[in-house]
Amino acid sequence: MKISIFGTGYVGLVTGTCLADVGHEVMCMDVDADKIARLERGEIPIYEPGLDAMVRQNVSEGRLRFTTDAATAVDFAPLQFIAVGTPPDEDGSADLQYVLAVARSIGQHMRDDKVVVDKSTVPVGTADKVRGAVQGELDARGAALTVDVCSNPEFLKEGAAIEDFTHGARIIVGTDAERVRDIMRECYGPYNRHHEKLMFMDIRSAELTKYAANAMLATKISFMNEIANLAERLGADIEQIRRGIGSDPRIGYHFIYPGCGYGGSCFPKDVQALARTAGEIGYRAELLEAVEGVNQRQKATLFTKLSQAFDGDLTGKTVAVWGLAFKPNTDDMREAPSRALMEALWECGARVQAFDPEAMDECRRIYGQRDDLVLVENREQAIEGADALVICTEWKTFRSVDFAWLKETLRMPVVVDGRNLFDPQAVKRAGLLYFAVGRGDSLHTE
C-alpha cells in the first residue's frame, strides 16, 4: 500500500517506519524543514531504542521517504494518517488546531477519494470535525470527491514503541464503513497474522477507548502513590504491600509501582483532557480530578523530603540528581518529576548536578545555560561535591550502587529515592539517611 503520514513526532515516525518495514510505501510529511532534513540524513530527532536503525534501513531501501510539501503527501497515497500533536490548551482541553490544519490541507489538495485516519489522541467527536474540515475545502473547490474518516488510536509506550506497534495486544479501528474496514485490514495485515488483533467499533467508542486506557493506567499509579503515602505514615512498607496485592490476578503487577509521580506526553495531558471533556457535557469526573491532584502532589514529595532532611534550608546546597527523563529508555522530559524538583531547588537557592543516560540534550534545550545547573557525564560526577542525592528515574545504571562510596563522597549522607530502587536496611547500614516512597520513613509530605 501507499500511505501518507502527517507528523514526524513520536507517533508519526514510529508508525510510518513500522509500516514501511513490512513492505508498505510510506511518505512522512512535516512542516519542520530542519527535522525533515535531519531525517533524510538518517538523524533521528527522538530517542527510541531500535528506531534509528529501522529508519535508516527503510530509507535506504526506498520504502520510507520524507517531505515538507503537503500537496505531495496528499497526492502520494489514498490512505492519509494524521499523527500531529494535540497539546493541552490553557484549560486542559486538547488543542486540535494542528489536526484540523492537516484536515484542511488534505481537502485543499486531494484529487481522488481518500481515507483519513485519526492517529493522534483526540477527544470524542474529533472525527466529525476532521470530516467537516476536509469536506468544507472540497465544497469550496466544487470537488465531487469522497472522504472517509476513521479513528485508529495509538497505544505506544515510550521506550518500547516498536515492540508495542509490531506485537501490540490490539489494533483498534473506529469506522462504520466496510470500505474502510477492508483498507485497514490490508494496512495492518502483516501485523495481524498470528491471531486476530483488529477490533472494529464505532468511531466515538474508538476515540474514547484511547483516553479510557490512559486514564485507567494513570489511576493505578496515583492509587499506589496514595497507598504509599498512607504506608509512610503508618510505618508500613509499600513494596511488600505491592507484592501482596499484585499477586491477586484481578489486580496484577503492572502499573502498581509507587514513585514520584507520572509524567510524559500522554498521561498528564489525556487525564486532563478527559476531565475537561466531561465538564463540557455537564458531568464532573471526580475520580479523574483526584488522579491528577494526587499526581501533582506526588511530584512535590522529592523536594519536600529533601527540604525536611535539611531542616528547611537548602540555600547554597548542591544536589545530585540521577535521572531527568520521565521514565527510562526515553529522552522525554515533558511533565517529568525531575523538572518539578529542579525548579523548586532553584527557587530556594540550591544548585543541581544532574546526569541522565539520554535526556541531557533535552535538558539543555529546556533550561539552556544557567549557573545553578551542571550537567555531567556520568552518575559518579554528579555525586562529587554534592550535599545530597535524589533519584528521579529508574534507569538500570542507577540500580546497583556502592553505598560505602556514596556515604564517603556525599558531603551530607542524604539519599532521597523517588523510585524505591534500594533495600532501605542496606542503605542505612552504610550510614546513609535514606528516604524512599512509602517505606515507613520518618520524614513525609504533610
Contacts in CASP RR format, 6 or more apart in sequence:
PFRMAT RR
TARGET T0000
AUTHOR 0000-0000-0000
METHOD contacts of the structure
MODEL  1
MKISIFGTGYVGLVTGTCLADVGHEVMCMDVDADKIARLERGEIPIYEPG
LDAMVRQNVSEGRLRFTTDAATAVDFAPLQFIAVGTPPDEDGSADLQYVL
AVARSIGQHMRDDKVVVDKSTVPVGTADKVRGAVQGELDARGAALTVDVC
SNPEFLKEGAAIEDFTHGARIIVGTDAERVRDIMRECYGPYNRHHEKLMF
MDIRSAELTKYAANAMLATKISFMNEIANLAERLGADIEQIRRGIGSDPR
IGYHFIYPGCGYGGSCFPKDVQALARTAGEIGYRAELLEAVEGVNQRQKA
TLFTKLSQAFDGDLTGKTVAVWGLAFKPNTDDMREAPSRALMEALWECGA
RVQAFDPEAMDECRRIYGQRDDLVLVENREQAIEGADALVICTEWKTFRS
VDFAWLKETLRMPVVVDGRNLFDPQAVKRAGLLYFAVGRGDSLHTE
1 24 0 8 1.000
1 25 0 8 1.000
1 77 0 8 1.000
1 79 0 8 1.000
1 186 0 8 1.000
1 187 0 8 1.000
2 24 0 8 1.000
2 25 0 8 1.000
2 26 0 8 1.000
2 27 0 8 1.000
2 76 0 8 1.000
2 77 0 8 1.000
2 78 0 8 1.000
2 79 0 8 1.000
3 16 0 8 1.000
3 19 0 8 1.000
3 24 0 8 1.000
3 25 0 8 1.000
3 26 0 8 1.000
3 27 0 8 1.000
3 77 0 8 1.000
3 79 0 8 1.000
3 81 0 8 1.000
3 187 0 8 1.000
4 26 0 8 1.000
4 27 0 8 1.000
4 28 0 8 1.000
4 29 0 8 1.000
4 73 0 8 1.000
4 74 0 8 1.000
4 76 0 8 1.000
4 77 0 8 1.000
4 79 0 8 1.000
4 80 0 8 1.000
4 81 0 8 1.000
5 12 0 8 1.000
5 15 0 8 1.000
5 16 0 8 1.000
5 26 0 8 1.000
5 27 0 8 1.000
5 28 0 8 1.000
5 29 0 8 1.000
5 81 0 8 1.000
5 83 0 8 1.000
5 119 0 8 1.000
6 29 0 8 1.000
6 30 0 8 1.000
6 70 0 8 1.000
6 73 0 8 1.000
6 80 0 8 1.000
6 81 0 8 1.000
6 82 0 8 1.000
6 83 0 8 1.000
6 84 0 8 1.000
6 102 0 8 1.000
6 105 0 8 1.000
7 13 0 8 1.000
7 28 0 8 1.000
7 29 0 8 1.000
7 30 0 8 1.000
7 82 0 8 1.000
7 83 0 8 1.000
7 84 0 8 1.000
7 85 0 8 1.000
8 28 0 8 1.000
8 29 0 8 1.000
8 30 0 8 1.000
8 32 0 8 1.000
8 35 0 8 1.000
8 36 0 8 1.000
8 39 0 8 1.000
8 45 0 8 1.000
8 66 0 8 1.000
9 30 0 8 1.000
9 45 0 8 1.000
9 46 0 8 1.000
9 83 0 8 1.000
9 85 0 8 1.000
10 46 0 8 1.000
10 48 0 8 1.000
10 156 0 8 1.000
10 158 0 8 1.000
10 161 0 8 1.000
10 265 0 8 1.000
10 332 0 8 1.000
11 83 0 8 1.000
11 119 0 8 1.000
11 120 0 8 1.000
11 154 0 8 1.000
11 156 0 8 1.000
12 28 0 8 1.000
12 81 0 8 1.000
12 83 0 8 1.000
12 119 0 8 1.000
13 28 0 8 1.000
13 39 0 8 1.000
13 44 0 8 1.000
13 45 0 8 1.000
13 46 0 8 1.000
13 51 0 8 1.000
13 55 0 8 1.000
14 48 0 8 1.000
14 51 0 8 1.000
14 156 0 8 1.000
14 161 0 8 1.000
14 162 0 8 1.000
14 165 0 8 1.000
15 81 0 8 1.000
15 83 0 8 1.000
15 119 0 8 1.000
15 154 0 8 1.000
15 165 0 8 1.000
16 26 0 8 1.000
16 28 0 8 1.000
16 64 0 8 1.000
16 81 0 8 1.000
17 26 0 8 1.000
17 51 0 8 1.000
17 54 0 8 1.000
17 55 0 8 1.000
17 58 0 8 1.000
17 64 0 8 1.000
18 54 0 8 1.000
18 162 0 8 1.000
18 165 0 8 1.000
18 166 0 8 1.000
18 191 0 8 1.000
19 26 0 8 1.000
19 187 0 8 1.000
20 26 0 8 1.000
20 58 0 8 1.000
20 63 0 8 1.000
20 64 0 8 1.000
21 54 0 8 1.000
21 57 0 8 1.000
21 58 0 8 1.000
21 63 0 8 1.000
22 190 0 8 1.000
22 191 0 8 1.000
23 63 0 8 1.000
23 190 0 8 1.000
24 63 0 8 1.000
24 187 0 8 1.000
25 62 0 8 1.000
25 63 0 8 1.000
25 77 0 8 1.000
26 58 0 8 1.000
26 63 0 8 1.000
26 64 0 8 1.000
26 65 0 8 1.000
27 65 0 8 1.000
27 66 0 8 1.000
27 67 0 8 1.000
27 72 0 8 1.000
27 73 0 8 1.000
27 76 0 8 1.000
27 77 0 8 1.000
28 39 0 8 1.000
28 64 0 8 1.000
28 65 0 8 1.000
28 66 0 8 1.000
28 67 0 8 1.000
28 73 0 8 1.000
29 66 0 8 1.000
29 67 0 8 1.000
29 68 0 8 1.000
29 69 0 8 1.000
29 70 0 8 1.000
29 72 0 8 1.000
29 73 0 8 1.000
30 36 0 8 1.000
30 66 0 8 1.000
30 68 0 8 1.000
31 68 0 8 1.000
32 68 0 8 1.000
33 68 0 8 1.000
35 45 0 8 1.000
36 66 0 8 1.000
36 67 0 8 1.000
36 68 0 8 1.000
38 44 0 8 1.000
38 45 0 8 1.000
39 45 0 8 1.000
39 55 0 8 1.000
39 59 0 8 1.000
39 66 0 8 1.000
40 59 0 8 1.000
40 66 0 8 1.000
42 52 0 8 1.000
42 55 0 8 1.000
42 56 0 8 1.000
42 59 0 8 1.000
44 51 0 8 1.000
44 52 0 8 1.000
44 55 0 8 1.000
46 331 0 8 1.000
46 332 0 8 1.000
47 329 0 8 1.000
47 330 0 8 1.000
47 331 0 8 1.000
47 358 0 8 1.000
48 158 0 8 1.000
48 159 0 8 1.000
48 161 0 8 1.000
48 162 0 8 1.000
48 329 0 8 1.000
48 330 0 8 1.000
49 159 0 8 1.000
49 160 0 8 1.000
49 162 0 8 1.000
49 329 0 8 1.000
50 162 0 8 1.000
51 161 0 8 1.000
51 162 0 8 1.000
54 162 0 8 1.000
55 64 0 8 1.000
58 64 0 8 1.000
59 65 0 8 1.000
67 73 0 8 1.000
70 102 0 8 1.000
70 105 0 8 1.000
70 109 0 8 1.000
71 109 0 8 1.000
73 80 0 8 1.000
74 80 0 8 1.000
74 105 0 8 1.000
74 106 0 8 1.000
74 107 0 8 1.000
74 109 0 8 1.000
74 110 0 8 1.000
74 114 0 8 1.000
75 109 0 8 1.000
75 110 0 8 1.000
75 111 0 8 1.000
78 112 0 8 1.000
78 113 0 8 1.000
78 114 0 8 1.000
78 115 0 8 1.000
78 183 0 8 1.000
79 114 0 8 1.000
79 115 0 8 1.000
79 117 0 8 1.000
79 183 0 8 1.000
79 187 0 8 1.000
80 106 0 8 1.000
80 114 0 8 1.000
80 115 0 8 1.000
80 116 0 8 1.000
80 117 0 8 1.000
81 117 0 8 1.000
81 119 0 8 1.000
81 152 0 8 1.000
82 99 0 8 1.000
82 102 0 8 1.000
82 103 0 8 1.000
82 116 0 8 1.000
82 117 0 8 1.000
82 118 0 8 1.000
82 119 0 8 1.000
82 120 0 8 1.000
82 130 0 8 1.000
83 119 0 8 1.000
83 120 0 8 1.000
83 154 0 8 1.000
84 98 0 8 1.000
84 99 0 8 1.000
84 101 0 8 1.000
84 102 0 8 1.000
84 120 0 8 1.000
85 98 0 8 1.000
85 99 0 8 1.000
85 120 0 8 1.000
86 94 0 8 1.000
86 95 0 8 1.000
86 96 0 8 1.000
86 98 0 8 1.000
86 99 0 8 1.000
86 120 0 8 1.000
86 121 0 8 1.000
86 122 0 8 1.000
86 269 0 8 1.000
86 273 0 8 1.000
87 94 0 8 1.000
87 95 0 8 1.000
87 269 0 8 1.000
88 94 0 8 1.000
88 95 0 8 1.000
88 268 0 8 1.000
88 269 0 8 1.000
88 272 0 8 1.000
88 273 0 8 1.000
89 95 0 8 1.000
91 276 0 8 1.000
92 269 0 8 1.000
92 272 0 8 1.000
92 273 0 8 1.000
92 275 0 8 1.000
92 276 0 8 1.000
93 123 0 8 1.000
93 272 0 8 1.000
93 273 0 8 1.000
93 276 0 8 1.000
93 277 0 8 1.000
93 280 0 8 1.000
94 121 0 8 1.000
94 122 0 8 1.000
94 123 0 8 1.000
94 269 0 8 1.000
94 273 0 8 1.000
94 276 0 8 1.000
96 122 0 8 1.000
96 123 0 8 1.000
96 126 0 8 1.000
96 129 0 8 1.000
99 118 0 8 1.000
99 120 0 8 1.000
99 122 0 8 1.000
99 126 0 8 1.000
99 130 0 8 1.000
100 129 0 8 1.000
100 130 0 8 1.000
100 133 0 8 1.000
103 116 0 8 1.000
103 129 0 8 1.000
103 130 0 8 1.000
103 132 0 8 1.000
103 133 0 8 1.000
103 134 0 8 1.000
104 133 0 8 1.000
104 134 0 8 1.000
104 137 0 8 1.000
106 114 0 8 1.000
106 116 0 8 1.000
106 134 0 8 1.000
106 137 0 8 1.000
106 147 0 8 1.000
107 133 0 8 1.000
107 134 0 8 1.000
107 135 0 8 1.000
107 136 0 8 1.000
107 137 0 8 1.000
107 138 0 8 1.000
107 141 0 8 1.000
107 143 0 8 1.000
107 147 0 8 1.000
108 137 0 8 1.000
108 141 0 8 1.000
110 134 0 8 1.000
110 138 0 8 1.000
110 143 0 8 1.000
110 145 0 8 1.000
110 147 0 8 1.000
111 145 0 8 1.000
112 145 0 8 1.000
113 145 0 8 1.000
113 146 0 8 1.000
113 147 0 8 1.000
113 148 0 8 1.000
114 134 0 8 1.000
114 145 0 8 1.000
114 146 0 8 1.000
114 147 0 8 1.000
114 148 0 8 1.000
115 147 0 8 1.000
115 148 0 8 1.000
115 149 0 8 1.000
115 150 0 8 1.000
115 179 0 8 1.000
115 180 0 8 1.000
115 183 0 8 1.000
116 130 0 8 1.000
116 131 0 8 1.000
116 134 0 8 1.000
116 147 0 8 1.000
116 148 0 8 1.000
116 149 0 8 1.000
116 150 0 8 1.000
117 149 0 8 1.000
117 150 0 8 1.000
117 151 0 8 1.000
117 152 0 8 1.000
117 184 0 8 1.000
118 126 0 8 1.000
118 127 0 8 1.000
118 130 0 8 1.000
118 149 0 8 1.000
118 150 0 8 1.000
118 151 0 8 1.000
118 152 0 8 1.000
118 153 0 8 1.000
118 207 0 8 1.000
119 152 0 8 1.000
119 153 0 8 1.000
119 154 0 8 1.000
121 153 0 8 1.000
121 154 0 8 1.000
121 210 0 8 1.000
121 211 0 8 1.000
121 214 0 8 1.000
121 266 0 8 1.000
121 269 0 8 1.000
121 270 0 8 1.000
122 151 0 8 1.000
122 207 0 8 1.000
123 207 0 8 1.000
123 211 0 8 1.000
123 273 0 8 1.000
123 277 0 8 1.000
124 204 0 8 1.000
124 207 0 8 1.000
124 208 0 8 1.000
124 211 0 8 1.000
124 277 0 8 1.000
125 203 0 8 1.000
125 204 0 8 1.000
125 207 0 8 1.000
126 151 0 8 1.000
126 207 0 8 1.000
127 149 0 8 1.000
127 150 0 8 1.000
127 151 0 8 1.000
127 203 0 8 1.000
127 204 0 8 1.000
127 207 0 8 1.000
130 149 0 8 1.000
131 147 0 8 1.000
131 149 0 8 1.000
134 147 0 8 1.000
134 149 0 8 1.000
135 147 0 8 1.000
138 144 0 8 1.000
138 145 0 8 1.000
138 147 0 8 1.000
148 175 0 8 1.000
148 177 0 8 1.000
148 179 0 8 1.000
148 180 0 8 1.000
149 203 0 8 1.000
150 173 0 8 1.000
150 174 0 8 1.000
150 175 0 8 1.000
150 177 0 8 1.000
150 180 0 8 1.000
150 184 0 8 1.000
150 203 0 8 1.000
150 206 0 8 1.000
151 172 0 8 1.000
151 173 0 8 1.000
151 174 0 8 1.000
151 175 0 8 1.000
151 203 0 8 1.000
151 206 0 8 1.000
151 207 0 8 1.000
152 171 0 8 1.000
152 172 0 8 1.000
152 173 0 8 1.000
152 174 0 8 1.000
152 184 0 8 1.000
152 206 0 8 1.000
153 172 0 8 1.000
153 206 0 8 1.000
153 207 0 8 1.000
153 209 0 8 1.000
153 210 0 8 1.000
154 210 0 8 1.000
155 164 0 8 1.000
155 168 0 8 1.000
155 169 0 8 1.000
155 170 0 8 1.000
155 172 0 8 1.000
155 210 0 8 1.000
155 213 0 8 1.000
156 164 0 8 1.000
156 165 0 8 1.000
157 164 0 8 1.000
158 264 0 8 1.000
158 265 0 8 1.000
158 327 0 8 1.000
158 329 0 8 1.000
158 330 0 8 1.000
158 332 0 8 1.000
159 327 0 8 1.000
159 328 0 8 1.000
159 329 0 8 1.000
159 330 0 8 1.000
160 329 0 8 1.000
165 191 0 8 1.000
166 191 0 8 1.000
167 191 0 8 1.000
168 191 0 8 1.000
168 197 0 8 1.000
169 197 0 8 1.000
170 197 0 8 1.000
170 198 0 8 1.000
170 199 0 8 1.000
171 188 0 8 1.000
171 191 0 8 1.000
171 192 0 8 1.000
171 197 0 8 1.000
171 198 0 8 1.000
171 199 0 8 1.000
172 199 0 8 1.000
172 201 0 8 1.000
172 206 0 8 1.000
172 209 0 8 1.000
172 210 0 8 1.000
173 180 0 8 1.000
173 181 0 8 1.000
173 184 0 8 1.000
173 198 0 8 1.000
173 199 0 8 1.000
173 200 0 8 1.000
173 201 0 8 1.000
173 206 0 8 1.000
174 200 0 8 1.000
174 201 0 8 1.000
174 202 0 8 1.000
174 203 0 8 1.000
174 205 0 8 1.000
174 206 0 8 1.000
174 207 0 8 1.000
175 181 0 8 1.000
175 184 0 8 1.000
175 200 0 8 1.000
175 202 0 8 1.000
175 203 0 8 1.000
176 202 0 8 1.000
176 203 0 8 1.000
181 200 0 8 1.000
184 198 0 8 1.000
185 192 0 8 1.000
185 198 0 8 1.000
188 197 0 8 1.000
188 198 0 8 1.000
191 197 0 8 1.000
192 198 0 8 1.000
201 209 0 8 1.000
210 270 0 8 1.000
211 270 0 8 1.000
211 273 0 8 1.000
211 274 0 8 1.000
211 277 0 8 1.000
212 274 0 8 1.000
214 266 0 8 1.000
214 267 0 8 1.000
214 270 0 8 1.000
214 271 0 8 1.000
215 270 0 8 1.000
215 271 0 8 1.000
215 274 0 8 1.000
215 288 0 8 1.000
215 291 0 8 1.000
217 255 0 8 1.000
217 267 0 8 1.000
218 262 0 8 1.000
218 267 0 8 1.000
218 270 0 8 1.000
218 271 0 8 1.000
218 291 0 8 1.000
218 295 0 8 1.000
219 287 0 8 1.000
219 291 0 8 1.000
220 254 0 8 1.000
220 255 0 8 1.000
220 256 0 8 1.000
221 255 0 8 1.000
221 256 0 8 1.000
221 257 0 8 1.000
221 261 0 8 1.000
221 262 0 8 1.000
221 267 0 8 1.000
221 295 0 8 1.000
222 261 0 8 1.000
222 262 0 8 1.000
222 290 0 8 1.000
222 291 0 8 1.000
222 292 0 8 1.000
222 293 0 8 1.000
222 294 0 8 1.000
222 295 0 8 1.000
222 298 0 8 1.000
223 256 0 8 1.000
224 238 0 8 1.000
224 242 0 8 1.000
224 255 0 8 1.000
224 256 0 8 1.000
224 257 0 8 1.000
224 258 0 8 1.000
224 259 0 8 1.000
225 258 0 8 1.000
225 259 0 8 1.000
225 261 0 8 1.000
225 294 0 8 1.000
225 295 0 8 1.000
225 298 0 8 1.000
225 437 0 8 1.000
226 294 0 8 1.000
227 238 0 8 1.000
227 241 0 8 1.000
227 258 0 8 1.000
228 238 0 8 1.000
228 258 0 8 1.000
228 259 0 8 1.000
228 437 0 8 1.000
228 438 0 8 1.000
229 298 0 8 1.000
229 438 0 8 1.000
229 444 0 8 1.000
229 445 0 8 1.000
230 236 0 8 1.000
231 237 0 8 1.000
231 238 0 8 1.000
231 241 0 8 1.000
231 438 0 8 1.000
231 439 0 8 1.000
231 440 0 8 1.000
232 238 0 8 1.000
232 437 0 8 1.000
232 438 0 8 1.000
232 439 0 8 1.000
232 440 0 8 1.000
232 441 0 8 1.000
232 444 0 8 1.000
233 440 0 8 1.000
233 444 0 8 1.000
234 440 0 8 1.000
235 440 0 8 1.000
236 438 0 8 1.000
236 440 0 8 1.000
237 438 0 8 1.000
237 439 0 8 1.000
237 440 0 8 1.000
238 258 0 8 1.000
238 420 0 8 1.000
238 437 0 8 1.000
238 438 0 8 1.000
238 439 0 8 1.000
239 420 0 8 1.000
239 439 0 8 1.000
242 253 0 8 1.000
242 256 0 8 1.000
242 257 0 8 1.000
242 258 0 8 1.000
245 251 0 8 1.000
245 252 0 8 1.000
245 256 0 8 1.000
246 252 0 8 1.000
246 253 0 8 1.000
246 256 0 8 1.000
257 419 0 8 1.000
257 420 0 8 1.000
258 420 0 8 1.000
258 437 0 8 1.000
258 438 0 8 1.000
259 298 0 8 1.000
259 418 0 8 1.000
259 419 0 8 1.000
259 420 0 8 1.000
259 437 0 8 1.000
260 298 0 8 1.000
260 299 0 8 1.000
260 301 0 8 1.000
260 302 0 8 1.000
260 337 0 8 1.000
260 341 0 8 1.000
260 392 0 8 1.000
260 418 0 8 1.000
260 419 0 8 1.000
260 437 0 8 1.000
261 295 0 8 1.000
261 298 0 8 1.000
261 299 0 8 1.000
261 337 0 8 1.000
262 268 0 8 1.000
262 295 0 8 1.000
262 326 0 8 1.000
262 335 0 8 1.000
263 295 0 8 1.000
263 326 0 8 1.000
263 327 0 8 1.000
263 334 0 8 1.000
263 335 0 8 1.000
263 336 0 8 1.000
263 337 0 8 1.000
264 326 0 8 1.000
264 327 0 8 1.000
264 332 0 8 1.000
264 334 0 8 1.000
264 335 0 8 1.000
264 336 0 8 1.000
265 332 0 8 1.000
265 334 0 8 1.000
265 335 0 8 1.000
267 295 0 8 1.000
267 335 0 8 1.000
268 292 0 8 1.000
268 295 0 8 1.000
268 334 0 8 1.000
268 335 0 8 1.000
269 335 0 8 1.000
271 288 0 8 1.000
271 291 0 8 1.000
271 292 0 8 1.000
271 295 0 8 1.000
272 292 0 8 1.000
274 285 0 8 1.000
274 288 0 8 1.000
275 285 0 8 1.000
275 288 0 8 1.000
275 289 0 8 1.000
275 292 0 8 1.000
278 284 0 8 1.000
278 285 0 8 1.000
278 288 0 8 1.000
279 285 0 8 1.000
297 445 0 8 1.000
298 337 0 8 1.000
299 337 0 8 1.000
299 340 0 8 1.000
299 341 0 8 1.000
300 340 0 8 1.000
300 344 0 8 1.000
300 445 0 8 1.000
301 418 0 8 1.000
301 437 0 8 1.000
301 445 0 8 1.000
302 337 0 8 1.000
302 340 0 8 1.000
302 341 0 8 1.000
302 390 0 8 1.000
302 392 0 8 1.000
302 416 0 8 1.000
302 418 0 8 1.000
303 340 0 8 1.000
303 341 0 8 1.000
303 344 0 8 1.000
303 345 0 8 1.000
304 445 0 8 1.000
304 446 0 8 1.000
305 416 0 8 1.000
305 435 0 8 1.000
305 441 0 8 1.000
305 443 0 8 1.000
305 444 0 8 1.000
305 445 0 8 1.000
306 314 0 8 1.000
306 319 0 8 1.000
306 345 0 8 1.000
306 388 0 8 1.000
306 390 0 8 1.000
306 414 0 8 1.000
306 416 0 8 1.000
306 435 0 8 1.000
307 314 0 8 1.000
307 348 0 8 1.000
308 443 0 8 1.000
309 388 0 8 1.000
309 414 0 8 1.000
309 416 0 8 1.000
309 433 0 8 1.000
309 435 0 8 1.000
309 443 0 8 1.000
310 317 0 8 1.000
310 387 0 8 1.000
310 388 0 8 1.000
310 412 0 8 1.000
310 414 0 8 1.000
314 345 0 8 1.000
314 348 0 8 1.000
314 349 0 8 1.000
314 350 0 8 1.000
315 348 0 8 1.000
315 349 0 8 1.000
315 350 0 8 1.000
316 349 0 8 1.000
316 350 0 8 1.000
316 351 0 8 1.000
317 350 0 8 1.000
317 351 0 8 1.000
317 387 0 8 1.000
317 388 0 8 1.000
318 350 0 8 1.000
318 351 0 8 1.000
318 352 0 8 1.000
318 353 0 8 1.000
318 385 0 8 1.000
318 386 0 8 1.000
318 387 0 8 1.000
318 411 0 8 1.000
319 345 0 8 1.000
319 350 0 8 1.000
319 351 0 8 1.000
319 352 0 8 1.000
319 353 0 8 1.000
319 386 0 8 1.000
319 387 0 8 1.000
319 388 0 8 1.000
319 389 0 8 1.000
319 390 0 8 1.000
320 353 0 8 1.000
320 354 0 8 1.000
320 382 0 8 1.000
320 383 0 8 1.000
320 386 0 8 1.000
320 388 0 8 1.000
320 389 0 8 1.000
320 390 0 8 1.000
320 410 0 8 1.000
321 338 0 8 1.000
321 341 0 8 1.000
321 342 0 8 1.000
321 352 0 8 1.000
321 353 0 8 1.000
321 354 0 8 1.000
321 355 0 8 1.000
321 382 0 8 1.000
321 389 0 8 1.000
321 390 0 8 1.000
321 392 0 8 1.000
322 354 0 8 1.000
322 355 0 8 1.000
322 356 0 8 1.000
322 379 0 8 1.000
322 382 0 8 1.000
322 389 0 8 1.000
322 390 0 8 1.000
322 391 0 8 1.000
322 392 0 8 1.000
322 393 0 8 1.000
322 395 0 8 1.000
322 398 0 8 1.000
323 338 0 8 1.000
323 354 0 8 1.000
323 355 0 8 1.000
323 356 0 8 1.000
323 359 0 8 1.000
323 391 0 8 1.000
323 392 0 8 1.000
323 393 0 8 1.000
323 395 0 8 1.000
323 398 0 8 1.000
324 333 0 8 1.000
324 336 0 8 1.000
324 338 0 8 1.000
324 354 0 8 1.000
324 356 0 8 1.000
324 359 0 8 1.000
324 360 0 8 1.000
324 362 0 8 1.000
324 363 0 8 1.000
324 392 0 8 1.000
324 393 0 8 1.000
325 331 0 8 1.000
325 332 0 8 1.000
325 333 0 8 1.000
325 336 0 8 1.000
325 338 0 8 1.000
325 356 0 8 1.000
325 358 0 8 1.000
325 359 0 8 1.000
325 362 0 8 1.000
325 393 0 8 1.000
326 332 0 8 1.000
326 333 0 8 1.000
326 334 0 8 1.000
326 335 0 8 1.000
326 336 0 8 1.000
326 337 0 8 1.000
326 338 0 8 1.000
326 393 0 8 1.000
327 393 0 8 1.000
327 394 0 8 1.000
328 393 0 8 1.000
328 394 0 8 1.000
328 395 0 8 1.000
328 396 0 8 1.000
329 358 0 8 1.000
330 358 0 8 1.000
330 359 0 8 1.000
331 356 0 8 1.000
331 358 0 8 1.000
331 359 0 8 1.000
331 361 0 8 1.000
331 362 0 8 1.000
332 359 0 8 1.000
332 362 0 8 1.000
333 339 0 8 1.000
333 359 0 8 1.000
333 362 0 8 1.000
333 363 0 8 1.000
333 366 0 8 1.000
336 392 0 8 1.000
336 393 0 8 1.000
337 392 0 8 1.000
337 418 0 8 1.000
338 354 0 8 1.000
338 392 0 8 1.000
338 393 0 8 1.000
339 366 0 8 1.000
341 390 0 8 1.000
341 392 0 8 1.000
342 352 0 8 1.000
342 354 0 8 1.000
342 367 0 8 1.000
342 373 0 8 1.000
345 351 0 8 1.000
345 352 0 8 1.000
345 372 0 8 1.000
346 352 0 8 1.000
346 370 0 8 1.000
346 372 0 8 1.000
346 373 0 8 1.000
349 372 0 8 1.000
350 372 0 8 1.000
351 371 0 8 1.000
351 372 0 8 1.000
351 373 0 8 1.000
351 374 0 8 1.000
352 372 0 8 1.000
352 373 0 8 1.000
352 374 0 8 1.000
353 374 0 8 1.000
353 376 0 8 1.000
353 381 0 8 1.000
353 382 0 8 1.000
353 383 0 8 1.000
353 384 0 8 1.000
353 385 0 8 1.000
353 386 0 8 1.000
354 363 0 8 1.000
354 373 0 8 1.000
354 374 0 8 1.000
354 375 0 8 1.000
354 376 0 8 1.000
354 382 0 8 1.000
355 375 0 8 1.000
355 376 0 8 1.000
355 377 0 8 1.000
355 378 0 8 1.000
355 379 0 8 1.000
355 381 0 8 1.000
355 382 0 8 1.000
356 363 0 8 1.000
356 393 0 8 1.000
356 395 0 8 1.000
357 395 0 8 1.000
357 397 0 8 1.000
360 375 0 8 1.000
363 373 0 8 1.000
363 375 0 8 1.000
364 375 0 8 1.000
367 373 0 8 1.000
376 382 0 8 1.000
379 397 0 8 1.000
379 398 0 8 1.000
382 389 0 8 1.000
383 389 0 8 1.000
383 406 0 8 1.000
383 409 0 8 1.000
383 410 0 8 1.000
384 409 0 8 1.000
385 409 0 8 1.000
385 410 0 8 1.000
385 411 0 8 1.000
386 409 0 8 1.000
386 410 0 8 1.000
386 411 0 8 1.000
387 410 0 8 1.000
387 411 0 8 1.000
387 412 0 8 1.000
387 414 0 8 1.000
388 410 0 8 1.000
388 412 0 8 1.000
388 414 0 8 1.000
388 415 0 8 1.000
388 416 0 8 1.000
389 406 0 8 1.000
389 410 0 8 1.000
389 414 0 8 1.000
389 415 0 8 1.000
389 416 0 8 1.000
390 415 0 8 1.000
390 416 0 8 1.000
390 418 0 8 1.000
391 398 0 8 1.000
391 415 0 8 1.000
391 416 0 8 1.000
391 417 0 8 1.000
391 418 0 8 1.000
391 419 0 8 1.000
391 421 0 8 1.000
392 418 0 8 1.000
392 419 0 8 1.000
393 419 0 8 1.000
394 419 0 8 1.000
394 421 0 8 1.000
398 421 0 8 1.000
399 421 0 8 1.000
401 422 0 8 1.000
403 422 0 8 1.000
403 426 0 8 1.000
403 427 0 8 1.000
403 429 0 8 1.000
403 430 0 8 1.000
403 431 0 8 1.000
403 432 0 8 1.000
404 430 0 8 1.000
406 415 0 8 1.000
406 430 0 8 1.000
406 432 0 8 1.000
407 413 0 8 1.000
407 430 0 8 1.000
407 431 0 8 1.000
407 432 0 8 1.000
410 432 0 8 1.000
413 431 0 8 1.000
413 432 0 8 1.000
413 433 0 8 1.000
414 432 0 8 1.000
414 433 0 8 1.000
414 435 0 8 1.000
415 422 0 8 1.000
415 427 0 8 1.000
415 432 0 8 1.000
415 433 0 8 1.000
415 434 0 8 1.000
415 435 0 8 1.000
416 435 0 8 1.000
416 436 0 8 1.000
417 434 0 8 1.000
417 435 0 8 1.000
417 436 0 8 1.000
417 437 0 8 1.000
418 436 0 8 1.000
418 437 0 8 1.000
419 437 0 8 1.000
420 436 0 8 1.000
420 437 0 8 1.000
420 438 0 8 1.000
420 439 0 8 1.000
422 434 0 8 1.000
422 436 0 8 1.000
424 434 0 8 1.000
424 436 0 8 1.000
424 439 0 8 1.000
427 434 0 8 1.000
428 434 0 8 1.000
434 441 0 8 1.000
435 441 0 8 1.000
435 443 0 8 1.000
END
